[in-house]
């Protein structure tokens, strides 16, 4: 595993959002000083909150461009930063129609929200599903919330399904894949804006490398090893 570096850049999806929050900050500060020209404690508190919100917005769209992909044969990498909230055998009914190992990663508003391919291969299935906006750690969010389902098959014919799930605050899933696209482990395939979840479905005989409560780093943490 290669050592991570800290330097990051901003995702293109965040450009308009960051611009909007910056303009809003200027307007709010101007209005505050026009109607309340005498500087008080409340002025400085408002400045701090406005600055903190703008700083958080920029941080939300950060991309760790120097983070190196873990290179390990047969490994399925985490497609997202976050926390493992589920690790169990379930029946997957959309594509496999059978039992799989489900590993779910909850992405808080403080995590990097870029998503990366967990393995090399070819996209064999992709489908967008409109839906609700339940809190992302609710088990029903996997099927009831707005989500994208993608399946990647490697050269040995093994398939892994991963699902981008919108959360309570999320209102935009970014992904433009098509069946037949090439998947390369560690390459970006999309992102979810403002809190969300990624479900990864592995074969039941995969060797699991994480447990509930573990923190994951996208394209670095190994979720499991395929047989």
C-alpha positions as CSV (number, residue, x, y, z in Angstrom):
1,X,0.0,0.0,0.0
2,X,1.4,3.4,-1.0
3,X,1.6,6.3,1.4
4,X,-1.1,9.0,1.1
5,X,-0.3,12.6,0.5
6,X,-2.5,15.4,1.8
7,X,-2.8,17.8,-1.2
8,X,-6.3,18.0,-2.6
9,X,-8.2,20.0,-5.3
10,X,-11.9,20.9,-5.8
11,X,-14.4,18.9,-7.8
12,X,-16.0,20.6,-10.8
13,X,-19.5,19.7,-9.4
14,X,-18.8,22.1,-6.5
15,X,-17.9,25.2,-8.6
16,X,-21.4,26.8,-8.8
17,X,-22.2,25.8,-5.2
18,X,-19.0,27.4,-3.9
19,X,-19.6,30.5,-6.0
20,X,-23.2,30.8,-4.7
21,X,-22.1,30.4,-1.0
22,X,-19.4,33.0,-1.5
23,X,-21.8,35.6,-3.1
24,X,-24.3,34.8,-0.4
25,X,-21.7,35.5,2.3
26,X,-20.8,38.9,0.8
27,X,-24.5,39.8,0.6
28,X,-25.2,38.7,4.2
29,X,-22.2,40.6,5.6
30,X,-23.1,43.7,3.6
31,X,-26.7,43.6,4.8
32,X,-25.6,43.1,8.4
33,X,-23.3,46.1,8.3
34,X,-25.9,48.3,6.6
35,X,-28.6,47.7,9.1
36,X,-26.4,47.3,12.1
37,X,-23.3,49.4,11.5
38,X,-21.9,49.3,15.0
39,X,-19.6,46.2,15.5
40,X,-20.7,44.0,18.3
41,X,-20.0,40.4,19.5
42,X,-22.9,39.3,17.4
43,X,-21.2,40.7,14.2
44,X,-18.1,38.6,14.9
45,X,-20.2,35.5,15.6
46,X,-22.0,36.0,12.3
47,X,-18.7,36.4,10.5
48,X,-17.4,33.2,12.0
49,X,-20.5,31.2,11.1
50,X,-20.5,32.5,7.5
51,X,-16.8,31.8,7.1
52,X,-17.2,28.3,8.6
53,X,-20.1,27.5,6.3
54,X,-18.1,28.6,3.2
55,X,-15.0,26.7,4.4
56,X,-17.1,23.5,4.9
57,X,-18.6,23.9,1.4
58,X,-15.1,24.0,-0.1
59,X,-14.0,21.0,2.0
60,X,-17.0,19.0,0.9
61,X,-16.0,19.1,-2.7
62,X,-12.3,18.3,-2.2
63,X,-10.6,15.6,-4.2
64,X,-7.5,13.9,-2.7
65,X,-5.6,13.9,-6.1
66,X,-2.4,12.4,-4.7
67,X,-4.0,9.5,-2.8
68,X,-2.6,6.3,-4.3
69,X,-4.7,3.3,-5.2
70,X,-4.0,0.1,-3.3
71,X,-2.6,-2.5,-5.7
72,X,-3.5,-6.0,-4.6
73,X,-4.6,-8.9,-6.8
74,X,-8.2,-10.0,-6.4
75,X,-9.0,-7.1,-4.0
76,X,-12.2,-5.1,-3.9
77,X,-11.4,-1.6,-2.7
78,X,-13.7,0.8,-0.9
79,X,-15.4,3.1,-3.4
80,X,-15.8,5.8,-0.8
81,X,-14.5,7.4,2.4
82,X,-16.7,6.8,5.4
83,X,-17.7,4.3,8.1
84,X,-18.8,0.7,7.7
85,X,-22.4,0.4,9.0
86,X,-23.4,-3.0,7.6
87,X,-21.5,-6.2,7.0
88,X,-23.9,-9.1,6.4
89,X,-25.2,-11.8,4.1
90,X,-28.3,-10.6,2.3
91,X,-30.4,-11.4,-0.7
92,X,-29.7,-9.0,-3.6
93,X,-32.8,-8.9,-5.8
94,X,-32.0,-6.4,-8.5
95,X,-29.3,-8.1,-10.4
96,X,-27.9,-11.3,-8.7
97,X,-31.2,-12.5,-7.4
98,X,-29.4,-14.5,-4.7
99,X,-27.3,-14.2,-1.6
100,X,-24.4,-11.8,-1.4
101,X,-22.1,-10.2,1.2
102,X,-23.3,-6.6,1.6
103,X,-20.9,-4.0,3.0
104,X,-22.4,-0.6,3.5
105,X,-20.4,2.6,3.9
106,X,-22.0,5.7,5.4
107,X,-20.5,9.0,4.2
108,X,-21.0,11.9,6.6
109,X,-21.0,15.5,5.5
110,X,-17.4,15.7,6.6
111,X,-16.1,12.9,4.3
112,X,-14.7,13.2,0.8
113,X,-17.7,12.5,-1.4
114,X,-16.0,11.4,-4.6
115,X,-16.6,7.7,-5.5
116,X,-14.0,5.4,-7.1
117,X,-14.2,2.1,-9.0
118,X,-13.5,-0.7,-6.5
119,X,-11.9,-3.0,-9.1
120,X,-10.8,-3.4,-12.7
121,X,-13.2,-4.8,-15.3
122,X,-16.1,-3.8,-17.5
123,X,-19.4,-2.2,-16.5
124,X,-22.0,-4.9,-17.3
125,X,-25.0,-3.2,-15.7
126,X,-26.0,0.3,-14.8
127,X,-29.4,1.6,-13.7
128,X,-30.7,4.8,-12.1
129,X,-33.7,4.5,-9.6
130,X,-35.7,7.5,-8.4
131,X,-36.9,7.3,-4.8
132,X,-37.1,8.7,-1.3
133,X,-34.6,10.5,0.8
134,X,-34.5,8.5,4.0
135,X,-31.5,8.9,6.3
136,X,-28.6,7.0,4.8
137,X,-28.0,4.7,7.7
138,X,-31.6,3.4,7.6
139,X,-31.5,-0.2,6.1
140,X,-34.5,0.6,3.8
141,X,-32.5,3.4,2.2
142,X,-30.6,0.8,0.1
143,X,-33.8,0.1,-1.9
144,X,-36.2,2.9,-1.2
145,X,-34.0,5.9,-1.7
146,X,-32.9,7.4,-4.9
147,X,-29.9,5.3,-6.1
148,X,-27.7,4.1,-8.9
149,X,-26.7,0.5,-9.3
150,X,-23.6,-0.5,-11.1
151,X,-22.1,-3.9,-11.7
152,X,-18.4,-4.5,-12.8
153,X,-17.2,-7.8,-14.1
154,X,-13.4,-8.6,-14.1
155,X,-11.5,-10.7,-16.6
156,X,-12.1,-13.9,-14.6
157,X,-15.9,-13.4,-14.8
158,X,-16.4,-12.3,-11.2
159,X,-18.9,-9.6,-10.6
160,X,-19.2,-7.0,-7.9
161,X,-22.3,-4.7,-7.5
162,X,-22.1,-1.3,-5.9
163,X,-24.9,1.2,-5.3
164,X,-24.8,5.0,-4.8
165,X,-27.6,5.9,-2.4
166,X,-28.9,9.4,-1.8
167,X,-29.3,10.3,1.9
168,X,-31.5,12.7,3.8
169,X,-29.5,15.7,2.8
170,X,-28.3,14.4,-0.6
171,X,-30.2,15.7,-3.6
172,X,-27.8,14.9,-6.4
173,X,-26.1,11.6,-7.4
174,X,-23.4,12.3,-10.0
175,X,-22.7,9.3,-12.3
176,X,-22.7,8.9,-16.1
177,X,-21.8,5.3,-16.7
178,X,-23.0,3.0,-19.4
179,X,-22.9,-0.8,-19.8
180,X,-19.6,-1.5,-21.7
181,X,-17.6,1.2,-20.1
182,X,-14.1,0.2,-18.8
183,X,-13.7,0.2,-15.0
184,X,-10.2,0.8,-13.5
185,X,-9.7,0.4,-9.8
186,X,-9.2,3.8,-8.2
187,X,-10.6,5.9,-11.0
188,X,-13.4,8.2,-10.2
189,X,-16.9,7.2,-11.5
190,X,-19.0,9.8,-9.7
191,X,-20.0,11.5,-6.4
192,X,-22.9,12.1,-4.1
193,X,-23.6,15.6,-2.7
194,X,-24.2,16.2,1.0
195,X,-24.3,13.0,3.0
196,X,-25.0,9.6,1.5
197,X,-24.1,5.9,1.4
198,X,-22.4,3.3,-0.7
199,X,-23.5,-0.4,-0.7
200,X,-21.0,-3.0,-2.1
201,X,-22.2,-6.5,-2.8
202,X,-19.5,-9.2,-2.9
203,X,-19.8,-13.0,-3.5
204,X,-20.6,-14.8,-0.3
205,X,-17.2,-16.6,-0.4
206,X,-15.2,-13.4,-0.6
207,X,-12.7,-12.9,2.3
208,X,-13.9,-9.9,4.2
209,X,-11.3,-7.5,5.4
210,X,-13.5,-4.9,7.3
211,X,-15.9,-5.0,10.2
212,X,-18.8,-2.7,11.4
213,X,-17.4,0.5,12.7
214,X,-14.2,0.6,10.6
215,X,-13.3,3.8,8.8
216,X,-12.7,3.4,5.1
217,X,-10.5,5.4,2.7
218,X,-11.8,5.4,-0.9
219,X,-9.6,3.3,-3.3
220,X,-7.2,2.5,-0.4
221,X,-9.1,0.4,2.1
222,X,-9.6,-3.3,1.0
223,X,-13.2,-4.4,1.7
224,X,-12.6,-8.0,0.6
225,X,-10.6,-10.4,-1.5
226,X,-12.3,-12.4,-4.2
227,X,-11.7,-16.2,-4.4
